[in-house]
Amino acid sequence: MQQLVEYIVRAIVDEPEAVQVSPMERSGMTVYQVEVAQSDLGQVIGRGGRTADALRVVVDTAAKKRNIHATIDIIS
């Protein structure tokens, strides 16, 4: 799952080497904290949060296929 998140986010940003994804457990759910360069933050969030929402849908769908609960948090 972490590799999926890294792959998608690195494809979106201008500085893929700055992308870091760290999994953590919160309330029985795996939360992938996505850290990107400050200049790429807008690209990952998208206009009105649409890109971030789409990424969350992809992660949630992939997680459900594995019978787990997962989401992402975007941090700068």
TAMOJO-V286369 format. One record per run of one state. SS is the DSSP state (H for helix, E for strand, L for the rest). FROM is the first residue (numbers start at 1). TO is the last residue. If there is no record, write none. Layout:
SS,FROM,TO ; SS,FROM,TO
This chain:
L,1,1 ; H,2,12 ; L,13,15 ; H,16,18 ; L,19,19 ; E,20,26 ; L,27,28 ; E,29,35 ; L,36,37 ; H,38,45 ; L,46,46 ; H,47,65 ; L,66,69 ; E,70,75 ; L,76,76
